């Protein structure tokens, strides 16, 4: 029995005991009082009657008439007159009284009407005695009514006492519930600070729990800061704070070669006169200028979708982003970089090459195309911008209007399907199948990377995400399999309340299948719209779906938000996985990430594993599983 029930039981029991005790004591007191009143009345009436008869010389007939007349008033149960020898001279007995008082009440609380006795005499001569008993029905009525009134009064008092007890329990229960939720949150790796109670004892408890939570949060934050510093050291250029070449190449490969890789642009920048500036100003001042370049590129990185800036070598920089508007950005960069070096050398030369890419191009091919544009800009002999030649992609890009028609037609004709890829443990045990949406255009199935960017601009991602969910649920229901399916959702979709309502209705229509569904959202989208994700979690969590982040690790400095998101898993970004066997810094970073997310009771998976060397290295770092082309080759899905 819970403490609250025990307290409630104690309050109710004590109230009942007080009610019954008070009622019983009051009833017995009233009964004793009525008994005494009847005894006194009988005695007084008998005395008065005996005195009135003693003053007259009454013959037996007249005496009988007087007693009969008195008895007929209905106030007496019996009147008897005895002669000096004890013989009954006159006797009048009343029939049993008719009363509304329950018989059980009379049995439990009997009222005894003690007879009143008095001597009748004539001078010194004793003529006899009178015995008189009053009716007790009125006394029973009085006692019964008194008990009823008292019961009502005490019942109201009891209800008031229970209400006051409820207020007191509520005052105690609220801070206790907060402490319990706080303790549960700690087991779930959520750190909650609760207001301190006004109850002194509970205030001490709340204060102690808050101190513990604060300590755990600080320890968690310190570990996260240590890992973030490790990540920066392993993947960043010490002078500018930008990503280094190795990390940029890994990120570029993940960005253009993954299944869901969106289209975008790559800008390469070369500071052709940097060596001369270094000789003139010295290393320290040159480094200050390079730091300004780094801050400039980081500012552009923050404003661009999935922006990623890097320093490739002493004079070359790169900016990768998910947007096909590289020319105006390149022009702004050219102007801003020249302003930074204007005070040093008016003729400082900056060369910029840029190009767009889509799914289907290799990272090496993209770099070659844009590097050729950079070389052409440098060959001009002045600060200049050049665009790369059209990329040799099998399917040439279409206009936004044409893409819109194709996407909507594919949706209307139900030319949609899901492709599946394995996510496995290191021994090959299947954790779940990761799905990717396909649309048919002109008899050919197109991967999501080809149409998702334009779908986002056209506001069609919500429709596509709902279609993917329905297909996954149909697959789970059809096969009745215990193998779970993961579906990628757009961060743009989950922001809409209408989308969340529709998604919730779809999941609730197939509750059994929904429990085998994993929903994952890009890390950048979640952290950029943290409130929207919390609302999404509130709406979807009751359906039993698992929620996770994909492309995790790019914004590791925000890992302190994870304990509030109630996630089930994270998938570490492929940029940290590429060539992991050669990068000790990333190995230490991923191992630390796994330690933290496991403390948060989350699963961790690696994305974009492309080689057996990567897969073998990841097995030593504490990950719960992996996915990618190499995993699909090693452990292909069975039909």
C-alpha positions as CSV (number, residue, x, y, z in Angstrom):
1,X,0.0,0.0,0.0
2,X,1.4,3.4,-1.0
3,X,2.2,6.0,1.6
4,X,-0.6,8.3,0.3
5,X,-3.1,5.5,0.6
6,X,-1.9,4.8,4.1
7,X,-2.2,8.5,5.0
8,X,-5.7,8.6,3.5
9,X,-6.6,5.4,5.4
10,X,-5.3,6.9,8.6
11,X,-7.3,10.1,8.1
12,X,-10.5,8.3,7.2
13,X,-10.1,5.8,10.1
14,X,-9.4,8.5,12.6
15,X,-12.3,10.5,11.4
16,X,-14.6,7.5,11.6
17,X,-13.4,6.6,15.1
18,X,-14.0,10.2,16.2
19,X,-17.4,10.2,14.6
20,X,-18.5,7.0,16.1
21,X,-17.0,7.8,19.5
22,X,-18.5,11.2,19.7
23,X,-21.9,9.9,18.5
24,X,-21.9,7.0,21.0
25,X,-20.8,9.2,23.9
26,X,-23.3,11.9,23.1
27,X,-26.1,9.3,22.7
28,X,-25.3,7.7,26.0
29,X,-25.2,11.1,27.7
30,X,-28.6,12.1,26.3
31,X,-30.1,8.7,27.2
32,X,-28.9,9.1,30.8
33,X,-30.3,12.6,30.9
34,X,-33.7,11.4,29.6
35,X,-33.8,8.5,32.1
36,X,-33.2,10.9,34.9
37,X,-35.9,13.3,33.6
38,X,-38.4,10.5,33.4
39,X,-37.6,9.3,36.9
40,X,-38.0,12.8,38.3
41,X,-41.2,13.4,36.4
42,X,-42.6,10.0,37.7
43,X,-41.6,10.8,41.3
44,X,-43.0,14.4,41.2
45,X,-46.3,13.4,39.6
46,X,-46.8,10.5,42.0
47,X,-46.1,12.8,44.9
48,X,-48.5,15.5,43.7
49,X,-51.2,12.9,43.0
50,X,-50.8,11.3,46.4
51,X,-51.0,14.7,48.2
52,X,-54.2,15.6,46.3
53,X,-55.8,12.2,47.3
54,X,-54.6,12.5,50.9
55,X,-56.5,15.8,51.5
56,X,-59.9,14.3,50.6
57,X,-62.0,11.6,52.1
58,X,-62.7,9.9,48.8
59,X,-64.6,6.7,48.4
60,X,-63.3,3.9,46.2
61,X,-65.5,4.7,43.3
62,X,-64.5,8.3,43.2
63,X,-60.8,7.3,43.6
64,X,-61.1,5.0,40.6
65,X,-62.7,7.8,38.6
66,X,-60.0,10.3,39.4
67,X,-57.2,7.8,38.5
68,X,-59.0,6.8,35.2
69,X,-59.5,10.5,34.3
70,X,-55.8,11.2,34.9
71,X,-54.7,8.0,32.9
72,X,-56.9,8.9,29.9
73,X,-54.8,12.0,29.3
74,X,-52.3,9.6,27.6
75,X,-49.2,10.7,29.5
76,X,-48.7,7.5,31.5
77,X,-47.8,3.9,30.7
78,X,-49.4,2.7,33.9
79,X,-51.0,3.9,37.2
80,X,-51.5,1.5,40.1
81,X,-52.9,2.1,43.6
82,X,-52.2,-0.4,46.4
83,X,-53.8,-0.7,49.8
84,X,-51.5,-0.8,52.9
85,X,-51.3,-4.6,52.5
86,X,-50.0,-4.3,48.9
87,X,-53.2,-5.3,47.2
88,X,-54.0,-3.6,44.0
89,X,-57.0,-1.4,44.4
90,X,-56.9,0.4,41.0
91,X,-54.7,-0.4,37.9
92,X,-54.6,1.2,34.5
93,X,-52.2,-0.1,31.8
94,X,-51.6,1.6,28.4
95,X,-51.1,-0.5,25.2
96,X,-47.7,-0.5,23.5
97,X,-46.9,2.8,21.9
98,X,-46.7,3.3,18.1
99,X,-43.4,5.1,17.3
100,X,-41.3,6.0,14.2
101,X,-38.2,5.1,16.2
102,X,-36.5,1.9,14.8
103,X,-36.8,-1.1,17.1
104,X,-33.1,-1.8,16.8
105,X,-32.4,1.7,18.3
106,X,-34.7,1.0,21.2
107,X,-32.9,-2.3,21.8
108,X,-29.4,-0.8,21.7
109,X,-30.3,2.3,23.7
110,X,-33.2,1.3,26.1
111,X,-34.8,4.1,28.1
112,X,-36.0,3.0,31.6
113,X,-38.9,4.9,33.0
114,X,-38.4,4.2,36.8
115,X,-41.8,4.3,38.5
116,X,-42.7,7.2,40.8
117,X,-44.0,6.1,44.2
118,X,-45.9,8.1,47.0
119,X,-47.9,7.3,50.1
120,X,-51.6,8.3,50.4
121,X,-52.6,9.0,54.0
122,X,-55.3,10.5,56.1
123,X,-53.6,12.2,59.0
124,X,-51.5,9.5,60.6
125,X,-53.5,6.8,58.9
126,X,-52.0,5.2,55.8
127,X,-54.6,4.6,53.1
128,X,-52.3,3.1,50.5
129,X,-49.7,4.0,47.9
130,X,-49.6,5.2,44.3
131,X,-47.2,3.8,41.6
132,X,-47.0,5.9,38.4
133,X,-45.0,5.3,35.2
134,X,-44.8,7.9,32.4
135,X,-44.7,7.0,28.7
136,X,-41.2,6.8,27.2
137,X,-42.1,7.2,23.5
138,X,-41.5,10.9,23.6
139,X,-38.1,10.3,25.1
140,X,-37.2,7.8,22.4
141,X,-38.3,10.3,19.8
142,X,-36.2,13.0,21.3
143,X,-33.1,10.8,21.6
144,X,-33.6,9.5,18.0
145,X,-33.9,13.0,16.5
146,X,-30.9,14.1,18.6
147,X,-28.8,11.2,17.3
148,X,-29.8,12.0,13.6
149,X,-28.9,15.7,14.0
150,X,-25.7,14.8,15.7
151,X,-24.8,12.3,12.9
152,X,-25.3,14.9,10.2
153,X,-23.3,17.4,12.1
154,X,-20.4,15.0,12.8
155,X,-20.5,13.8,9.2
156,X,-20.1,17.3,7.9
157,X,-17.3,17.8,10.3
158,X,-15.7,14.6,9.1
159,X,-16.0,15.7,5.4
160,X,-14.4,19.0,6.3
161,X,-11.6,17.1,8.1
162,X,-11.1,14.9,5.0
163,X,-11.0,18.0,2.8
164,X,-8.4,19.6,5.0
165,X,-6.5,16.4,5.1
166,X,-6.6,16.3,1.3
167,X,-5.2,19.8,1.1
168,X,-2.4,18.8,3.5
169,X,-1.6,15.7,1.5
170,X,-1.6,17.6,-1.7
171,X,0.9,20.1,-0.2
172,X,3.1,17.1,0.8
173,X,2.4,15.1,-2.4
174,X,3.4,17.7,-4.9
175,X,7.0,18.2,-3.8
176,X,7.3,14.4,-3.3
177,X,6.1,13.8,-6.8
178,X,8.6,16.3,-8.1
179,X,11.4,14.5,-6.2
180,X,10.2,11.1,-7.6
181,X,10.1,12.5,-11.1
182,X,13.6,14.0,-10.6
183,X,14.9,10.6,-9.4
184,X,13.3,8.8,-12.4
185,X,14.7,11.5,-14.7
186,X,18.2,10.8,-13.3
187,X,17.8,7.0,-14.1
188,X,16.7,8.1,-17.6
189,X,19.7,10.5,-17.8
190,X,17.5,13.6,-17.6
191,X,18.6,16.3,-15.2
192,X,15.6,18.2,-13.7
193,X,15.9,21.0,-11.2
194,X,12.7,21.3,-9.0
195,X,11.5,24.2,-6.9
196,X,12.2,23.7,-3.2
197,X,9.2,22.8,-1.0
198,X,8.0,25.1,1.8
199,X,7.7,22.1,4.1
200,X,11.0,22.1,6.1
201,X,11.7,18.4,5.9
202,X,10.8,18.2,2.2
203,X,12.8,21.3,1.5
204,X,15.9,19.5,2.7
205,X,15.2,16.6,0.4
206,X,14.5,18.8,-2.6
207,X,17.7,20.8,-1.9
208,X,19.8,17.6,-1.7
209,X,18.3,16.2,-4.9
210,X,18.9,19.5,-6.8
211,X,22.5,19.5,-5.6
212,X,22.9,16.0,-6.9
213,X,21.4,16.9,-10.3
214,X,23.6,20.0,-10.6
215,X,26.7,17.9,-9.8
216,X,25.7,15.2,-12.4
217,X,25.0,17.9,-15.0
218,X,28.4,19.6,-14.4
219,X,30.1,16.2,-14.7
220,X,28.2,15.5,-17.9
221,X,29.1,19.0,-19.3
222,X,32.7,18.6,-18.4
223,X,32.9,15.2,-20.3
224,X,31.1,16.7,-23.3
225,X,33.5,19.7,-23.3
226,X,36.5,17.4,-23.2
227,X,35.2,15.4,-26.1
228,X,34.3,18.5,-28.1
229,X,37.9,19.8,-27.5
230,X,39.2,16.4,-28.7
231,X,37.0,16.5,-31.8
232,X,38.2,20.0,-32.6
233,X,41.9,19.0,-32.1
234,X,41.5,16.0,-34.4
235,X,39.5,17.6,-37.2
236,X,40.3,21.3,-37.1
237,X,43.0,23.6,-38.3
238,X,44.8,25.1,-35.3
239,X,45.2,28.6,-36.8
240,X,41.8,29.3,-38.3
241,X,39.5,27.0,-36.3
242,X,38.1,25.6,-39.6
243,X,38.0,21.9,-40.4
244,X,41.2,20.4,-41.7
245,X,41.7,18.8,-45.0
246,X,41.3,15.2,-43.8
247,X,38.0,16.0,-42.1
248,X,36.8,18.0,-45.1
249,X,37.4,15.1,-47.5
250,X,35.5,12.7,-45.2
251,X,32.6,15.2,-45.0
252,X,32.6,15.8,-48.7
253,X,32.5,12.0,-49.4
254,X,29.6,11.6,-47.0
255,X,27.8,14.6,-48.4
256,X,27.9,13.6,-52.1
257,X,28.0,9.8,-52.0
258,X,25.4,8.8,-49.4
259,X,22.0,7.4,-50.3
260,X,20.1,10.5,-49.2
261,X,22.9,13.0,-50.1
262,X,21.2,16.3,-51.2
263,X,22.4,18.5,-54.0
264,X,24.6,21.5,-53.2
265,X,27.6,23.6,-54.1
266,X,31.3,23.6,-53.5
267,X,33.5,26.7,-53.4
268,X,37.3,26.6,-53.4
269,X,39.3,29.7,-52.4
270,X,43.0,30.3,-53.0
271,X,45.0,33.1,-51.4
272,X,47.6,33.5,-54.2
273,X,49.7,36.2,-52.5
274,X,49.8,34.8,-49.0
275,X,53.5,33.8,-49.2
276,X,54.5,37.4,-50.0
277,X,52.4,38.7,-47.2
278,X,54.0,36.2,-44.7
279,X,57.5,37.5,-45.7
280,X,56.4,41.1,-45.3
281,X,54.4,40.9,-42.0
282,X,55.8,37.9,-40.4
283,X,54.1,34.7,-39.2
284,X,52.2,36.2,-36.2
285,X,50.4,39.0,-38.2
286,X,49.8,36.6,-41.1
287,X,48.1,34.2,-38.7
288,X,45.9,37.0,-37.4
289,X,44.8,37.6,-41.0
290,X,44.1,33.9,-41.5
291,X,42.0,33.9,-38.3
292,X,39.9,36.7,-39.8
293,X,39.5,34.5,-43.0
294,X,38.4,31.6,-40.7
295,X,35.9,33.8,-38.9
296,X,34.5,35.0,-42.2
297,X,34.0,31.5,-43.5
298,X,32.5,30.3,-40.2
299,X,30.0,33.2,-40.4
300,X,29.0,32.0,-43.9
301,X,28.9,28.4,-42.7
302,X,26.4,29.3,-40.0
303,X,24.1,31.1,-42.4
304,X,24.1,28.3,-45.1
305,X,22.1,25.1,-44.9
306,X,24.5,22.3,-43.8
307,X,27.4,24.7,-44.3
308,X,30.9,23.2,-43.8
309,X,34.1,25.3,-44.1
310,X,37.6,24.0,-44.1
311,X,41.3,25.0,-44.7
312,X,42.8,22.5,-47.1
313,X,46.4,23.7,-46.9
314,X,48.3,26.9,-46.3
315,X,46.6,29.0,-49.0
316,X,43.5,27.0,-50.0
317,X,40.1,27.1,-48.3
318,X,36.7,25.4,-49.1
319,X,33.1,26.0,-48.4
320,X,30.5,23.2,-48.9
321,X,26.8,23.8,-48.5
322,X,23.4,22.4,-49.5
323,X,22.2,25.1,-51.9
324,X,22.7,25.9,-55.6
325,X,23.4,29.6,-55.3
326,X,27.2,29.7,-55.2
327,X,27.9,32.6,-57.5
328,X,26.5,35.5,-55.2
329,X,28.2,33.8,-52.2
330,X,31.5,33.6,-54.1
331,X,31.2,37.2,-55.1
332,X,30.6,38.2,-51.5
333,X,33.6,36.1,-50.3
334,X,35.9,37.7,-52.9
335,X,34.9,41.2,-51.8
336,X,35.2,40.4,-48.1
337,X,38.6,38.6,-48.3
338,X,40.0,41.5,-50.4
339,X,38.9,43.9,-47.7
340,X,40.7,41.9,-45.1
341,X,44.0,42.1,-47.0
342,X,43.4,45.6,-48.4
343,X,45.5,47.2,-45.6
344,X,48.4,44.8,-46.4
345,X,48.5,44.8,-50.2
346,X,46.2,46.6,-52.5
347,X,46.9,44.1,-55.3
348,X,46.4,41.0,-53.2
349,X,45.0,38.3,-55.4
350,X,42.1,36.0,-54.5
351,X,41.0,33.2,-56.8
352,X,37.7,31.4,-56.4
353,X,36.2,28.4,-58.2
354,X,32.8,27.0,-57.6
355,X,30.5,24.3,-58.9
356,X,27.2,22.6,-58.2
357,X,26.7,18.9,-57.6
358,X,23.9,16.3,-57.4
359,X,23.6,12.7,-56.3
360,X,25.6,10.5,-58.6
361,X,28.9,12.4,-58.8
362,X,32.0,11.1,-56.9
363,X,33.8,13.3,-54.4
364,X,37.0,13.1,-56.4
365,X,35.1,14.0,-59.6
366,X,33.6,17.0,-57.9
367,X,36.9,18.2,-56.5
368,X,38.5,17.8,-59.9
369,X,35.9,19.9,-61.7
370,X,35.9,22.7,-59.1
371,X,39.7,22.6,-58.8
372,X,39.9,23.1,-62.6
373,X,37.7,26.2,-62.2
374,X,39.9,27.5,-59.4
375,X,43.0,27.0,-61.6
376,X,41.3,28.9,-64.4
377,X,40.5,31.8,-62.0
378,X,44.1,31.9,-60.8
379,X,45.4,31.8,-64.4
380,X,43.6,35.0,-65.2
381,X,46.3,36.9,-63.2
382,X,43.7,38.9,-61.2
383,X,41.3,38.3,-58.4
384,X,38.5,36.4,-60.2
385,X,35.7,33.9,-60.0
386,X,35.2,30.9,-62.3
387,X,32.4,28.3,-62.4
388,X,33.2,24.7,-63.1
389,X,32.0,23.0,-66.3
390,X,28.7,21.0,-66.1
391,X,29.2,17.9,-64.1
392,X,29.0,14.6,-65.9
393,X,26.0,13.2,-64.2
394,X,23.9,10.5,-65.8
395,X,20.6,12.3,-65.3
396,X,20.8,16.0,-66.1
397,X,19.0,18.3,-63.6
398,X,15.5,19.4,-64.5
399,X,13.8,22.7,-63.8
400,X,11.9,23.2,-60.5
401,X,8.6,23.2,-62.4
402,X,9.3,20.0,-64.2
403,X,10.5,18.3,-61.0
404,X,7.3,19.5,-59.3
405,X,5.1,17.9,-62.0
406,X,7.1,14.6,-61.8
407,X,6.9,14.4,-58.0
408,X,3.2,15.1,-57.9
409,X,2.5,12.6,-60.7
410,X,4.5,9.9,-58.9
411,X,2.5,10.5,-55.7
412,X,-0.8,10.5,-57.5
413,X,0.0,7.3,-59.5
414,X,1.5,5.6,-56.3
415,X,4.8,5.2,-58.1
416,X,6.6,5.0,-54.8
417,X,8.5,2.3,-52.9
418,X,11.1,1.9,-50.1
419,X,14.5,0.5,-50.5
420,X,16.0,-1.2,-47.5
421,X,19.6,-1.3,-46.1
422,X,20.8,-3.3,-43.1
423,X,21.8,-1.8,-39.7
424,X,23.6,-4.6,-37.9
425,X,25.7,-5.4,-34.9
426,X,29.4,-6.2,-35.3
427,X,28.5,-10.0,-35.6
428,X,26.0,-9.4,-38.3
429,X,22.8,-9.6,-36.2
430,X,20.2,-7.3,-37.8
431,X,19.1,-4.4,-35.6
432,X,16.7,-2.9,-38.0
433,X,16.3,-2.1,-41.7
434,X,16.9,1.5,-42.7
435,X,14.6,2.6,-45.5
436,X,15.0,5.1,-48.3
437,X,12.2,6.5,-50.4
438,X,12.2,5.9,-54.2
439,X,10.0,7.6,-56.8
440,X,9.5,6.5,-60.4
441,X,10.0,9.0,-63.2
442,X,9.8,7.8,-66.7
443,X,10.0,4.1,-65.8
444,X,13.1,4.6,-63.7
445,X,13.3,4.6,-59.9
446,X,15.1,7.7,-58.6
447,X,16.8,7.9,-55.1
448,X,15.6,10.4,-52.6
449,X,18.7,12.6,-53.0
450,X,17.5,13.5,-56.6
451,X,14.1,14.9,-55.6
452,X,14.2,15.7,-51.9
453,X,15.9,19.1,-52.3
454,X,13.4,20.4,-54.8
455,X,10.6,18.8,-52.7
456,X,11.6,20.8,-49.7
457,X,11.5,24.1,-51.7
458,X,8.1,23.1,-53.0
459,X,6.8,22.2,-49.6
460,X,6.2,18.5,-50.5
461,X,8.3,16.9,-47.8
462,X,5.3,16.3,-45.5
463,X,3.5,14.3,-48.2
464,X,6.6,12.3,-49.0
465,X,7.3,11.6,-45.3
466,X,3.8,10.4,-44.7
467,X,4.0,8.1,-47.8
468,X,7.2,6.6,-46.4
469,X,5.6,6.0,-43.0
470,X,2.6,4.3,-44.6
471,X,4.9,2.1,-46.8
472,X,6.9,1.1,-43.7
473,X,3.8,0.2,-41.7
474,X,2.4,-1.8,-44.6
475,X,5.6,-3.7,-44.8
476,X,5.6,-4.4,-41.1
477,X,2.0,-5.5,-41.1
478,X,2.3,-7.6,-44.2
479,X,5.3,-9.6,-43.1
480,X,4.4,-9.7,-39.5
481,X,8.1,-9.6,-38.9
482,X,10.0,-8.8,-35.7
483,X,12.5,-6.9,-37.8
484,X,12.1,-3.2,-37.2
485,X,12.2,-0.5,-39.9
486,X,13.7,3.0,-39.7
487,X,12.3,5.9,-41.7
488,X,14.0,9.3,-42.2
489,X,11.9,12.3,-41.6
490,X,12.5,15.9,-42.7
491,X,13.2,18.4,-39.9
492,X,10.9,20.7,-41.9
493,X,8.0,18.3,-41.7
494,X,7.9,17.8,-37.9
495,X,7.5,21.5,-37.3
496,X,3.9,21.4,-38.6
497,X,1.1,20.6,-36.2
498,X,-1.0,19.2,-39.1
499,X,1.7,16.8,-40.1
500,X,2.1,15.6,-36.5
501,X,-1.6,15.0,-36.2
502,X,-1.7,13.1,-39.5
503,X,1.3,11.1,-38.5
504,X,-0.1,10.2,-35.1
505,X,-3.4,9.1,-36.7
506,X,-1.5,6.8,-39.1
507,X,0.6,5.3,-36.3
508,X,-2.5,4.8,-34.1
509,X,-4.3,3.0,-37.0
510,X,-1.6,0.2,-36.8
511,X,-0.4,0.2,-33.2
512,X,1.3,-3.2,-33.5
513,X,3.4,-2.2,-36.4
514,X,4.1,1.2,-35.0
515,X,6.1,-0.3,-32.1
516,X,8.6,-1.7,-34.7
517,X,9.1,1.7,-36.3
518,X,12.2,3.8,-35.8
519,X,11.9,7.5,-36.8
520,X,15.0,9.6,-37.2
521,X,15.6,13.3,-37.9
522,X,18.8,15.0,-38.9
523,X,20.7,16.4,-35.9
524,X,21.0,19.9,-37.5
525,X,17.3,20.1,-38.0
526,X,16.5,19.0,-34.4
527,X,18.9,21.4,-32.7
528,X,17.7,24.2,-35.0
529,X,14.1,23.6,-34.0
530,X,14.4,22.1,-30.5
531,X,10.9,23.2,-29.4
532,X,9.3,21.7,-32.5
533,X,11.0,18.4,-31.8
534,X,9.8,18.4,-28.2
535,X,6.2,18.8,-29.4
536,X,6.8,16.1,-32.0
537,X,8.1,13.8,-29.3
538,X,5.1,14.5,-27.1
539,X,2.7,13.7,-29.9
540,X,4.4,10.6,-31.2
541,X,6.0,8.9,-28.2
542,X,2.8,7.3,-26.9
543,X,2.5,5.3,-30.1
544,X,5.6,3.3,-29.1
545,X,7.9,4.4,-32.0
546,X,11.6,4.9,-31.3
547,X,13.0,8.3,-32.0
548,X,16.6,9.1,-33.0
549,X,19.1,11.5,-34.6
550,X,21.0,10.9,-37.8
551,X,24.2,12.6,-38.9
552,X,25.0,13.0,-35.2
553,X,28.2,14.7,-34.0
554,X,28.5,17.8,-36.2
555,X,27.0,19.9,-33.4
556,X,28.5,18.0,-30.5
557,X,28.7,21.2,-28.5
558,X,24.9,20.9,-28.1
559,X,24.9,17.4,-26.6
560,X,23.8,18.8,-23.3
561,X,20.3,19.1,-24.9
562,X,20.1,15.3,-25.4
563,X,19.0,14.5,-21.9
564,X,15.8,16.5,-22.4
565,X,14.9,14.9,-25.8
566,X,14.1,11.4,-24.6
567,X,15.7,9.8,-27.7
568,X,16.3,6.1,-28.2
569,X,19.4,6.2,-30.4
570,X,21.8,8.3,-32.5
571,X,23.6,7.6,-35.8
572,X,27.0,9.1,-35.9
573,X,27.8,11.2,-39.0
574,X,29.7,9.4,-41.8
575,X,32.2,12.3,-41.9
576,X,33.7,11.0,-38.6
577,X,33.6,7.4,-39.9
578,X,35.4,7.7,-43.2
579,X,39.0,6.4,-42.9
580,X,38.5,6.0,-39.2
581,X,41.2,3.3,-39.1
582,X,43.8,6.0,-39.9
583,X,42.4,8.8,-37.7
584,X,43.3,8.2,-34.0
585,X,41.7,11.6,-33.0
586,X,38.3,10.5,-34.5
587,X,38.7,7.1,-32.9
588,X,39.0,8.7,-29.4
589,X,36.2,11.1,-30.2
590,X,33.8,8.3,-31.3
591,X,34.7,6.2,-28.3
592,X,33.9,9.1,-26.0
593,X,30.7,9.8,-27.8
594,X,29.6,6.2,-27.3
595,X,30.4,6.4,-23.6
596,X,28.3,9.5,-23.2
597,X,25.3,8.3,-25.2
598,X,25.3,5.0,-23.4
599,X,25.2,6.9,-20.1
600,X,22.1,8.6,-21.5
601,X,20.7,5.1,-22.1
602,X,20.9,5.6,-25.9
603,X,22.0,3.3,-28.7
604,X,24.8,4.4,-31.0
605,X,25.3,3.4,-34.7
606,X,27.8,4.4,-37.3
607,X,26.7,5.7,-40.7
608,X,28.3,5.3,-44.1
609,X,30.7,2.5,-43.4
610,X,32.4,2.1,-46.8
611,X,35.3,-0.4,-46.2
612,X,36.1,-3.5,-44.2
613,X,38.9,-1.6,-42.4
614,X,36.4,1.0,-41.1
615,X,34.0,-1.7,-40.0
616,X,36.8,-3.6,-38.1
617,X,38.0,-0.4,-36.4
618,X,34.5,0.5,-35.3
619,X,34.0,-2.8,-33.5
620,X,36.6,-1.7,-30.9
621,X,35.0,1.7,-30.2
622,X,31.8,0.6,-28.3
623,X,29.2,1.2,-31.0
624,X,26.0,-0.8,-31.0
625,X,25.9,-1.3,-34.7
626,X,26.7,0.2,-38.1
627,X,25.2,0.8,-41.6
628,X,26.6,1.7,-45.0
629,X,27.7,0.1,-48.3
630,X,30.2,-2.2,-46.6
631,X,27.6,-3.5,-44.1
632,X,25.2,-4.2,-46.9
633,X,27.9,-6.2,-48.7
634,X,29.0,-8.2,-45.6
635,X,25.4,-8.9,-44.4
636,X,23.0,-8.5,-47.3
637,X,19.3,-8.4,-46.5
638,X,17.3,-11.6,-47.2
639,X,14.2,-11.3,-49.3
